[in-house]
């Protein structure tokens, strides 16, 4: 399962790259949860202006569809060390998918994580009712001005 973002023009701004990856991770997490699946790995592919590509894969600590855990894709992007790279497309792919019902989530005493999971459920319901892209992290929305 994958999500991609093609920029209207070659994007040089690393903040825009990270914003796009976060938006892709949110979309991918929602699709995973809707389909009842979890991912064990993420692959990030960067396509440059000259159509060359760089791809990296990272295994996740546990199978998940939880957006903050999937945000590991941002760490992959940081690992590329793109400085002034002319990026045309970013794609995030969830790999080694399994049914969510067959996986075990490590229970923690982290109240913050519990809140994020409840919030994620509410955001998924809003997206189901009003359509995709209606909710998300503020940093994924275009800046005014």
Backbone as CSV, one residue per row, in Angstrom:
resi,resn,N_x,N_y,N_z,CA_x,CA_y,CA_z,C_x,C_y,C_z
1,UNK,0.856,-1.164,0.000,0.000,0.000,0.000,0.903,1.227,0.000
2,UNK,0.574,2.207,-0.826,1.463,3.369,-0.918,0.673,4.664,-1.098
3,UNK,1.386,5.747,-0.874,0.852,7.096,-1.105,1.994,7.924,-1.667
4,UNK,1.683,8.820,-2.587,2.750,9.642,-3.169,2.278,11.082,-3.337
5,UNK,3.250,11.953,-3.440,2.989,13.394,-3.647,3.921,13.888,-4.730
6,UNK,3.331,14.357,-5.809,4.097,14.969,-6.886,3.964,16.479,-6.736
7,UNK,5.095,17.148,-6.666,5.090,18.606,-6.543,4.805,19.229,-7.909
8,UNK,4.168,20.397,-7.903,3.857,21.105,-9.148,5.127,21.535,-9.874
9,UNK,6.168,21.804,-9.089,7.469,22.179,-9.661,8.536,21.522,-8.795
10,UNK,9.752,21.534,-9.250,10.834,20.952,-8.468,10.903,21.658,-7.117
11,UNK,10.821,20.888,-6.051,10.780,21.461,-4.705,12.155,21.365,-4.055
12,UNK,12.702,22.531,-3.698,14.028,22.605,-3.073,13.974,22.692,-1.550
13,UNK,12.840,23.069,-0.999,12.711,23.359,0.422,12.556,22.081,1.254
14,UNK,13.528,21.774,2.126,13.432,20.571,2.970,12.201,20.574,3.875
15,UNK,11.744,21.753,4.309,10.533,21.817,5.130,9.323,21.310,4.346
16,UNK,9.265,21.657,3.078,8.174,21.170,2.220,8.267,19.656,2.030
17,UNK,9.480,19.130,1.934,9.666,17.681,1.808,9.113,16.980,3.044
18,UNK,9.488,17.484,4.232,9.028,16.870,5.481,7.521,17.013,5.652
19,UNK,6.987,18.156,5.282,5.540,18.381,5.354,4.817,17.376,4.450
20,UNK,5.337,17.170,3.272,4.712,16.234,2.333,4.768,14.806,2.860
21,UNK,5.918,14.410,3.413,6.040,13.049,3.953,5.073,12.848,5.116
22,UNK,4.933,13.840,5.971,3.988,13.732,7.085,2.560,13.563,6.566
23,UNK,2.196,14.318,5.546,0.866,14.165,4.952,0.665,12.781,4.355
24,UNK,1.703,12.250,3.703,1.621,10.910,3.123,1.457,9.856,4.208
25,UNK,2.189,10.018,5.300,2.114,9.076,6.420,0.714,9.101,7.033
26,UNK,0.139,10.290,7.170,-1.217,10.384,7.711,-2.216,9.674,6.804
27,UNK,-2.110,9.901,5.512,-3.017,9.250,4.562,-2.837,7.741,4.590
28,UNK,-1.599,7.309,4.612,-1.293,5.881,4.612,-1.789,5.214,5.887
29,UNK,-1.583,5.868,7.026,-2.064,5.329,8.296,-3.579,5.168,8.292
30,UNK,-4.280,6.166,7.770,-5.736,6.083,7.679,-6.185,4.934,6.794
31,UNK,-5.520,4.760,5.673,-5.881,3.662,4.763,-5.586,2.306,5.394
32,UNK,-4.471,2.202,6.113,-4.151,0.946,6.796,-5.221,0.614,7.845
33,UNK,-5.597,1.602,8.634,-6.597,1.361,9.673,-7.951,1.016,9.064
34,UNK,-8.325,1.692,7.981,-9.596,1.413,7.319,-9.625,-0.006,6.752
35,UNK,-8.505,-0.451,6.227,-8.456,-1.798,5.644,-8.164,-2.875,6.680
36,UNK,-7.908,-2.468,7.933,-7.650,-3.449,8.987,-6.306,-4.122,8.866
37,UNK,-5.320,-3.370,8.398,-3.982,-3.930,8.219,-2.951,-3.133,9.009
38,UNK,-1.803,-3.758,9.224,-0.665,-3.091,9.847,0.561,-3.360,8.989
39,UNK,1.527,-2.454,9.079,2.770,-2.575,8.303,3.929,-2.895,9.238
40,UNK,4.875,-3.674,8.728,6.086,-3.967,9.480,7.279,-3.173,8.977
41,UNK,7.128,-2.527,7.818,8.236,-1.760,7.254,7.684,-0.629,6.400
42,UNK,8.523,0.399,6.227,8.192,1.536,5.369,9.305,1.741,4.363
43,UNK,8.921,2.098,3.159,9.890,2.446,2.124,9.587,3.861,1.645
44,UNK,10.623,4.676,1.580,10.500,6.039,1.067,11.279,6.121,-0.232
45,UNK,10.622,6.619,-1.273,11.262,6.823,-2.565,11.212,8.304,-2.899
46,UNK,12.373,8.857,-3.233,12.476,10.254,-3.651,12.814,10.244,-5.137
47,UNK,11.999,10.932,-5.937,12.274,11.084,-7.363,12.713,12.526,-7.585
48,UNK,13.835,12.678,-8.231,14.428,14.002,-8.449,14.005,14.565,-9.800
49,UNK,14.357,15.809,-10.043,13.988,16.506,-11.279,14.498,15.783,-12.520
50,UNK,15.659,15.119,-12.411,16.210,14.412,-13.574,15.670,12.986,-13.698
51,UNK,14.645,12.667,-12.904,13.937,11.384,-12.893,14.734,10.243,-12.258
52,UNK,15.876,10.523,-11.664,16.565,9.490,-10.900,15.842,9.329,-9.571
53,UNK,16.061,8.188,-8.939,15.378,7.913,-7.680,16.351,7.389,-6.639
54,UNK,15.993,7.644,-5.383,16.684,7.066,-4.248,15.620,6.424,-3.379
55,UNK,15.873,5.196,-2.933,14.902,4.453,-2.143,15.575,3.877,-0.911
56,UNK,14.890,3.985,0.231,15.366,3.386,1.477,14.186,2.733,2.177
57,UNK,14.451,1.620,2.852,13.432,0.901,3.608,13.866,0.810,5.056
58,UNK,12.903,0.933,5.957,13.183,0.801,7.389,12.127,-0.111,8.009
59,UNK,12.588,-1.087,8.794,11.673,-1.938,9.551,11.176,-1.158,10.762
60,UNK,9.935,-1.374,11.119,9.342,-0.723,12.277,9.546,-1.607,13.511
61,UNK,9.525,-1.011,14.696,9.766,-1.774,15.918,8.676,-2.801,16.177
62,UNK,7.446,-2.499,15.755,6.349,-3.453,15.836,5.388,-3.158,14.693
63,UNK,4.655,-4.177,14.231,3.678,-3.925,13.168,2.659,-2.886,13.644
64,UNK,2.363,-1.902,12.797,1.493,-0.810,13.234,0.790,-0.132,12.073
65,UNK,-0.292,0.561,12.419,-0.970,1.482,11.511,-1.094,2.833,12.203
66,UNK,-0.397,2.990,13.313,-0.452,4.196,14.141,0.413,5.277,13.487
67,UNK,-0.198,6.408,13.171,0.479,7.460,12.418,1.799,7.924,13.049
68,UNK,1.867,8.189,14.369,3.163,8.613,14.931,4.272,7.581,14.723
69,UNK,3.943,6.298,14.753,4.958,5.263,14.497,5.351,5.250,13.025
70,UNK,4.385,5.484,12.143,4.679,5.523,10.709,5.489,6.757,10.337
71,UNK,5.494,7.750,11.211,6.267,8.966,10.953,7.769,8.684,10.918
72,UNK,8.160,7.438,11.123,9.557,7.032,10.938,10.016,7.349,9.516
73,UNK,9.068,7.503,8.614,9.406,7.874,7.233,10.121,9.220,7.195
74,UNK,9.817,10.096,8.137,10.502,11.392,8.188,11.973,11.205,8.555
75,UNK,12.250,10.245,9.415,13.644,9.956,9.770,14.395,9.393,8.558
76,UNK,13.706,8.611,7.758,14.329,8.100,6.528,14.688,9.274,5.628
77,UNK,13.745,10.205,5.475,13.982,11.390,4.645,15.178,12.179,5.164
78,UNK,15.254,12.383,6.460,16.380,13.100,7.055,17.691,12.374,6.749
79,UNK,17.648,11.052,6.780,18.837,10.247,6.494,19.361,10.401,5.075
80,UNK,18.504,10.818,4.146,18.954,11.060,2.776,19.937,12.226,2.708
81,UNK,19.808,13.163,3.642,20.684,14.325,3.636,20.480,15.214,2.423
82,UNK,19.241,15.390,2.016,18.951,16.211,0.834,19.151,17.679,1.154
83,UNK,20.150,18.253,0.561,20.395,19.681,0.726,20.296,20.330,-0.648
84,UNK,19.262,21.118,-0.800,19.014,21.811,-2.072,18.760,20.830,-3.221
85,UNK,18.251,19.645,-2.895,17.914,18.682,-3.937,16.617,19.108,-4.614
86,UNK,16.561,18.959,-5.910,15.366,19.298,-6.678,14.456,18.068,-6.709
87,UNK,13.524,18.017,-5.768,12.646,16.856,-5.605,11.371,17.064,-6.413
88,UNK,11.007,16.056,-7.178,9.788,16.104,-7.979,8.660,15.311,-7.305
89,UNK,8.977,14.117,-6.773,7.948,13.258,-6.182,8.489,12.565,-4.940
90,UNK,7.627,12.421,-3.944,7.926,11.633,-2.750,6.873,10.539,-2.644
91,UNK,7.286,9.333,-2.327,6.338,8.222,-2.176,6.697,7.423,-0.931
92,UNK,5.682,7.077,-0.154,5.853,6.239,1.029,5.044,4.973,0.795
93,UNK,5.693,3.832,1.016,5.030,2.548,0.812,5.083,1.745,2.110
94,UNK,3.916,1.249,2.545,3.838,0.354,3.696,4.073,-1.062,3.176
95,UNK,4.969,-1.779,3.831,5.329,-3.113,3.359,5.170,-4.147,4.452
96,UNK,5.200,-5.403,4.018,5.024,-6.551,4.910,3.744,-6.363,5.730
97,UNK,2.634,-6.238,5.005,1.332,-6.002,5.622,0.767,-7.291,6.209
98,UNK,0.073,-7.133,7.332,-0.588,-8.249,8.014,-1.932,-7.761,8.522
99,UNK,-2.875,-8.677,8.725,-4.149,-8.262,9.330,-3.906,-7.720,10.738
100,UNK,-4.534,-6.607,11.051,-4.353,-5.979,12.359,-4.812,-6.897,13.486
101,UNK,-5.820,-7.688,13.223,-6.356,-8.571,14.266,-5.366,-9.661,14.683
102,UNK,-4.372,-9.940,13.840,-3.388,-10.976,14.153,-2.155,-10.435,14.870
103,UNK,-2.122,-9.143,15.138,-0.935,-8.547,15.745,-1.200,-8.155,17.195
104,UNK,-0.118,-8.006,17.914,-0.193,-7.631,19.321,0.459,-6.264,19.473
105,UNK,-0.207,-5.377,20.210,0.349,-4.050,20.493,0.934,-4.073,21.887
106,UNK,2.179,-3.640,22.028,2.828,-3.581,23.330,2.138,-2.522,24.193
107,UNK,1.564,-2.951,25.293,0.875,-2.042,26.199,1.916,-1.228,26.968
108,UNK,1.647,0.057,27.087,2.538,0.931,27.846,1.712,1.733,28.837
109,UNK,2.378,2.408,29.716,1.713,3.300,30.651,1.814,4.746,30.170
110,UNK,2.010,4.920,28.886,2.167,6.238,28.283,0.788,6.822,27.969
111,UNK,0.314,7.708,28.828,-1.000,8.317,28.627,-1.042,9.138,27.337
112,UNK,0.097,9.727,26.955,0.151,10.526,25.727,-0.140,9.659,24.506
113,UNK,0.439,8.459,24.462,0.207,7.553,23.341,-1.262,7.129,23.296
114,UNK,-1.851,6.870,24.452,-3.273,6.515,24.487,-4.134,7.648,23.941
115,UNK,-3.807,8.873,24.301,-4.549,10.039,23.794,-4.408,10.150,22.279
116,UNK,-3.184,9.933,21.780,-2.964,10.014,20.328,-3.773,8.950,19.594
117,UNK,-3.872,7.770,20.158,-4.653,6.704,19.523,-6.143,7.029,19.521
118,UNK,-6.650,7.607,20.605,-8.067,8.016,20.648,-8.318,9.151,19.653
119,UNK,-7.389,10.092,19.580,-7.505,11.187,18.623,-7.496,10.650,17.196
120,UNK,-6.628,9.704,16.945,-6.531,9.098,15.619,-7.863,8.455,15.224
121,UNK,-8.510,7.783,16.169,-9.812,7.168,15.906,-10.847,8.237,15.553
122,UNK,-10.844,9.338,16.296,-11.785,10.430,16.013,-11.510,11.057,14.649
123,UNK,-10.239,11.248,14.317,-9.884,11.825,13.014,-10.283,10.896,11.870
124,UNK,-10.122,9.589,12.079,-10.537,8.627,11.058,-12.043,8.693,10.829
125,UNK,-12.813,8.839,11.912,-14.268,8.954,11.776,-14.640,10.227,11.020
126,UNK,-13.956,11.329,11.315,-14.224,12.586,10.606,-13.896,12.448,9.121
127,UNK,-12.788,11.794,8.810,-12.403,11.604,7.407,-13.407,10.716,6.681
128,UNK,-13.927,9.711,7.372,-14.941,8.842,6.774,-16.214,9.628,6.482
129,UNK,-16.573,10.485,7.407,-17.808,11.254,7.247,-17.682,12.390,6.242
130,UNK,-16.572,13.149,6.300,-16.443,14.363,5.500,-15.474,14.255,4.325
131,UNK,-14.762,13.153,4.237,-13.842,12.952,3.120,-12.392,13.084,3.539
132,UNK,-11.499,12.469,2.765,-10.074,12.531,3.099,-9.533,13.952,2.979
133,UNK,-8.527,14.244,3.788,-7.888,15.550,3.730,-8.580,16.612,4.561
134,UNK,-9.672,16.235,5.245,-10.415,17.209,6.047,-9.707,17.479,7.374
135,UNK,-8.913,16.523,7.844,-8.205,16.661,9.111,-6.745,16.284,8.921
136,UNK,-5.935,16.628,9.895,-4.526,16.246,9.860,-3.701,17.217,10.670
137,UNK,-2.427,16.935,10.742,-1.510,17.820,11.454,-1.465,19.165,10.737
138,UNK,-1.432,20.224,11.519,-1.423,21.566,10.939,-0.265,21.752,9.975
139,UNK,0.859,21.113,10.241,2.039,21.309,9.396,1.875,20.704,8.008
140,UNK,0.827,19.889,7.789,0.641,19.304,6.465,-0.176,20.186,5.542
141,UNK,-0.837,21.193,6.111,-1.665,22.078,5.299,-0.815,23.200,4.705
142,UNK,-1.157,23.651,3.499,-0.391,24.741,2.877,-0.443,26.005,3.725
143,UNK,0.663,26.716,3.718,0.720,27.969,4.459,0.070,29.077,3.660
144,UNK,-0.630,29.942,4.374,-1.257,31.091,3.714,-0.210,32.171,3.490
145,UNK,-0.377,32.903,2.459,0.457,34.064,2.293,1.459,33.960,1.264
